[in-house]
Amino acid sequence: HRRFCDGGTWRCDWCGCDSKAAGGRKNPGPNGSGTLCSPCGGRFRRPKSDAPASPRAPKVTKAADGGSWTPKAPKSRPPAAVGPQTCDACGATFETGGALAGHRRFCDGGTWRCDWCGCDSKAAGGRKNPGPNGSGTLCSPCGGRFRRPKSDAPASPRAPKVTKAADGGSWTPKAPKSRPPAAVGPQTCDACGATFETGGALAGHRRFCDG
C-alpha cells in the first residue's frame, strides 16, 4: 500500500474527487500522468473531449499538515479548428485536421521538381521515386524509365517552367547527367581475351576472371 499511498491528498484535476472516491485508479490527463479519476480519464480519451463545462466544486479538505487544501482549477484546451483546413506551405485544402497533419509530414511547399522532366510534386501525384541523384528525385513516370534496364533521361525532355522559389527568386532545375552509350556487338575480356555476346555476360565473367 505504501508504494502508492498519497496520504489522502490526491485530487482529480477536473472533478476534485479524492483517490478513495476514484477507486484508487488514477488516469492520465492534460496535466500529466495520474491527474484524473477514472470517469474524467474516460472523457479525456474521447475525441474532442475536455473538462466538464461546470465541474462540481470540490469540498475544502483538511490537508496532512492540518491546514486546508483546495485543488487548482483545471487548465483549458484551445478549441479544435472546425471546417476545411489549409496548408500554410503549399495552400492545399483538407476536410479534417488529421488529413492536414498527415499531409504536412511530406509537404515540400511546392519547391520540389523532378530531375529529368522538371514537373512539380502535384503533377507527379505526390509520388517521388529514386533516381541517379538519390532518393526522391524523380516523378513516377521518370522513375519507371530509370528502373528499366539501359534506361536514361529522355533524349529531349520538355523544358520546365521557370518557377518562383521559396526565397522569391526564380528556380530552374539543373540539366540531367548523361550516361556513356552502351557498347554494341561482341565484348572481349581485357585480362584473358575471352569473347562474349553481351556486356552482361562479360560483367559476370569479370567477377571471377583471374587473367
N, C-alpha and C positions, 0 to 999 in steps of 0.2 A: 504493500500500500504506500510506503514512504517514497517509492520511486516516482509516483505520480501525484502525491498529495500536494495541494496548493494552499492548505490551511484555511480553506473556505473563502479565499479572497478572489478567486477567478470569477469573472462575469462575461457573458456573451456581449460582443460589441454592438449587436443590433437590438436584442430584446432585453438585455440586462439580467437574464436569469443566472443562477449560480450553477456550479458543477453538479450539485445534487439534483436540482430540477432538470438539468440536461441529461441525467442518467450517466454521468461520467464520460460521455462521448463528446470530444471537442473536435470540431471540423475546421478546415482552413477557410479563410475569408479574405476580404480585400486588404486587411492589415497584416496578413501573415498566417502561419500555421497555428491551429488550435485557438482561434479567436472567436469562433461561432459555435452555438449549440447545434444539435442535430437538425431541428426544423429549419433554422436560419441557414445552416450549411446547405440544405437541400434547395432553398430558394436561391442561394448564391450560385449554385452549379447550373441552374436552369438558364437557358439563353435569355439575354437582355434582362436579367434579374438585378435587383438592387434591394437596399434595406427597405423594410415596410414604410409606407408613406407617413404613418404616425405611430411609431412603436410605443408600447406601453411604458410609462415612466417607471423605472426600476426603484425599488424601495431603498431608502438610505440604510445601509447595513453597518453594523459595528465591525470595524477592522480588527486585525490581530493585535495592533498596538493600543487598542482601546478607543481610538478616535473613530470618526465616521468616514465612510467610503462611498463615493458616488461614481459610477462608470462614466468615462468621457463619451461625448456624442460621437456616433459613427461618422466616418468620412464618406462623402457623397462622390459617386462616379460621374464623369461627364456624360451627357446624354448621347446615345448612339445616333449616328447620322442616318437620316431617312431619305429614300429616293435614290435616283441614279448617282453613281459615284464616278468622278473623273480623275484620271491620272495626271498629276502635275507635270510630269516629264514629257509625255507624248500626246496628251489630250484625249486618249481613248476613254470611252464611257462604259460603265458596267452597272448591272442592275443591283448588285449587292456589294457590301464592303468586303465580304470574303473573296469574291471574284477579283476585286481590285487588289487585295493583298496578294493573291496568287500571281496576278499579272506583274506586280512590282518586283517580284523575285527575278524576273527575266527581262524587264524593260530596259532598253538602252537609250531611251529618249529620242529615238528616230535617227541616230547618228551612224548605225551600222550599215555597211554596204558589202555586197558580195565581191570578192576579189577578182572574179572573172567577168561577170556581166554588169556589175555595178548596181543591181536592184537593191531596194531597201528591205527591211525585215517585214514590212507589211505586204509587199509584193511577193516575198518569199514564203508567206503564210506562217511566219514566226518560226520556221524550221531551219536551223543553221547546221550545216554539215561540215565535217573536216575536209581540209584541202591541203595543197602543198605547203602552205604557210602556217599550218597549225589547225587546232580545233576551232570549229565555229566560224570559219572564214568563207564558206561557200553557201549559196542557196541550195534548195533541194534539187533542181534540175542539173546545176553545175556539179553538185556533189555526186549525182549519179554518173555523170560523164567521167569524173575523177576516179571513181571506183572501178570503172570498166578497164580491162587490160589495154595498154598502149593508148590511154586517153590523155588528153591535154586540154588546155584552154581552147575555146572556139577560135577558128582561124581569124575571124574578123568580128570580135564582139561589138555589140552596139555601144555607141558612145554614151556613157552615163551622164545624166543631167548634173549640172553644177548645182550643188545643194548648199543651203545656208548651214554652217556648222554651229555647234553649241555656243562658241565664243563670238558669234556674229560675223565671222569671216566666211569665205567660200571654201568648199571642200570638194576635191576630185580624187577618186580612188587611183592608186598607183597602177601602172601597167602590169599585167600578169607576166611572170617569169616564163621564158620559153625553154622547152626541153630539147636536147640534141636529137636529130632524126634517128629512128631505129635502123639498124643495119639490115640489108636485104641480101638474100642468097646464102650459100653455104658459109658456115662460120668455122674458123680454124683456131685451135688452141695454140697460144704463143709458146707454151712451155714444151709440149710434146709433139705438136704438129697434127694431132687428130682433127678430123673434119666432121662437122655436124650440120644437119639441115636447118636447124633453128637456133636462135640465140638462147632460148630457154634450155635446150639440150646442152649447149656449150656451158651455160652457167651452172647446171647440175654437175657437169664433168669437172669443172674447175674446183669444186668443193673438195674433191678427193684426188686431183691430179698431183703427182709428185715430180713431173717432168721426166 
